[in-house]
Each structure stands twice: as structure tokens, then as C-alpha cells.
Amino acid sequence: MARKKRSGGQSESKKEMPLPSEDEGTMLCVVQRLLGAGYLEVVCTDGNTYKAWIPGKMRRRVWMHEGDVVLFLPWGTRDMKGEVVYRYERDEVRKLIASGLLPEELLEEVGEEL
């Protein structure tokens, strides 16, 4: 019996990249360290370091590396934890820097180059 063919990747039209918003409470962060077991250590634009959880829908589909820029949603608890909402591609990071949403100093702090 022949296998079904899957369409590879995304469709022709690219999905629009989500931006950080105050009403949703999301912010831009850079991955500083991989902790394991689905957790990351991220440095955010507010200057704080958080422990970020990778949700199950992203865990085996989107791979995270040190220096990646992610959209982060803090849980609002005192233990500085939250979850990753989206990982930005390299060209999307350039757009964020050009629009002024992501300071270049944050990338330099982690040691990432574009």
C-alpha cells in the first residue's frame, strides 16, 4: 500500500508574524540558555530573566537555540515563569530591529549576530 503524500511546510501565503502587544501582555525575548525538559532561560526587553516553557504544540515542531528571538507571555506569578508563543525567523528579526521593537543591545548581550 502506498503512503499518502503530505504537502511540505507552510502554504503559499506566509502567515503574518505576531507582534508584542501590551493588552495581551506579550514581550520580545532572546533565548539565553536551554535548560532541558521543555524549558528555556530568556532575557526580555524589560531587562528581566525568565524561565520559559515550550508548549506541547511547539515542542517537536519548532526547535529553539541559544540566541533565538521569541515572543514570550509571562504568567504573572512571582516566580518569573511564562511560555513561548512564537519563534521569529532571521528575516523577521531584521524587520523587528528596523521597526525599533527589538533593541540591538539585547542581541549583543546574549552574543547573537545577524
Secondary structure as a PSIPRED ss2 file (coil, helix, strand):
# PSIPRED VFORMAT (PSIPRED V4.0)

   1 M C   1.000  0.000  0.000
   2 A C   1.000  0.000  0.000
   3 R C   1.000  0.000  0.000
   4 K C   1.000  0.000  0.000
   5 K C   1.000  0.000  0.000
   6 R C   1.000  0.000  0.000
   7 S C   1.000  0.000  0.000
   8 G C   1.000  0.000  0.000
   9 G C   1.000  0.000  0.000
  10 Q C   1.000  0.000  0.000
  11 S C   1.000  0.000  0.000
  12 E C   1.000  0.000  0.000
  13 S C   1.000  0.000  0.000
  14 K C   1.000  0.000  0.000
  15 K C   1.000  0.000  0.000
  16 E C   1.000  0.000  0.000
  17 M C   1.000  0.000  0.000
  18 P C   1.000  0.000  0.000
  19 L C   1.000  0.000  0.000
  20 P C   1.000  0.000  0.000
  21 S C   1.000  0.000  0.000
  22 E C   1.000  0.000  0.000
  23 D C   1.000  0.000  0.000
  24 E C   1.000  0.000  0.000
  25 G C   1.000  0.000  0.000
  26 T C   1.000  0.000  0.000
  27 M E   0.000  0.000  1.000
  28 L E   0.000  0.000  1.000
  29 C E   0.000  0.000  1.000
  30 V E   0.000  0.000  1.000
  31 V E   0.000  0.000  1.000
  32 Q E   0.000  0.000  1.000
  33 R E   0.000  0.000  1.000
  34 L E   0.000  0.000  1.000
  35 L E   0.000  0.000  1.000
  36 G E   0.000  0.000  1.000
  37 A C   1.000  0.000  0.000
  38 G C   1.000  0.000  0.000
  39 Y E   0.000  0.000  1.000
  40 L E   0.000  0.000  1.000
  41 E E   0.000  0.000  1.000
  42 V E   0.000  0.000  1.000
  43 V E   0.000  0.000  1.000
  44 C E   0.000  0.000  1.000
  45 T C   1.000  0.000  0.000
  46 D C   1.000  0.000  0.000
  47 G C   1.000  0.000  0.000
  48 N C   1.000  0.000  0.000
  49 T E   0.000  0.000  1.000
  50 Y E   0.000  0.000  1.000
  51 K E   0.000  0.000  1.000
  52 A E   0.000  0.000  1.000
  53 W E   0.000  0.000  1.000
  54 I C   1.000  0.000  0.000
  55 P C   1.000  0.000  0.000
  56 G H   0.000  1.000  0.000
  57 K H   0.000  1.000  0.000
  58 M H   0.000  1.000  0.000
  59 R H   0.000  1.000  0.000
  60 R C   1.000  0.000  0.000
  61 R C   1.000  0.000  0.000
  62 V C   1.000  0.000  0.000
  63 W C   1.000  0.000  0.000
  64 M C   1.000  0.000  0.000
  65 H C   1.000  0.000  0.000
  66 E C   1.000  0.000  0.000
  67 G C   1.000  0.000  0.000
  68 D C   1.000  0.000  0.000
  69 V E   0.000  0.000  1.000
  70 V E   0.000  0.000  1.000
  71 L E   0.000  0.000  1.000
  72 F E   0.000  0.000  1.000
  73 L E   0.000  0.000  1.000
  74 P E   0.000  0.000  1.000
  75 W C   1.000  0.000  0.000
  76 G C   1.000  0.000  0.000
  77 T C   1.000  0.000  0.000
  78 R C   1.000  0.000  0.000
  79 D C   1.000  0.000  0.000
  80 M C   1.000  0.000  0.000
  81 K E   0.000  0.000  1.000
  82 G E   0.000  0.000  1.000
  83 E E   0.000  0.000  1.000
  84 V E   0.000  0.000  1.000
  85 V E   0.000  0.000  1.000
  86 Y E   0.000  0.000  1.000
  87 R E   0.000  0.000  1.000
  88 Y C   1.000  0.000  0.000
  89 E C   1.000  0.000  0.000
  90 R H   0.000  1.000  0.000
  91 D H   0.000  1.000  0.000
  92 E H   0.000  1.000  0.000
  93 V H   0.000  1.000  0.000
  94 R H   0.000  1.000  0.000
  95 K H   0.000  1.000  0.000
  96 L H   0.000  1.000  0.000
  97 I H   0.000  1.000  0.000
  98 A H   0.000  1.000  0.000
  99 S H   0.000  1.000  0.000
 100 G C   1.000  0.000  0.000
 101 L C   1.000  0.000  0.000
 102 L C   1.000  0.000  0.000
 103 P C   1.000  0.000  0.000
 104 E H   0.000  1.000  0.000
 105 E H   0.000  1.000  0.000
 106 L H   0.000  1.000  0.000
 107 L H   0.000  1.000  0.000
 108 E H   0.000  1.000  0.000
 109 E H   0.000  1.000  0.000
 110 V H   0.000  1.000  0.000
 111 G C   1.000  0.000  0.000
 112 E C   1.000  0.000  0.000
 113 E C   1.000  0.000  0.000
 114 L C   1.000  0.000  0.000
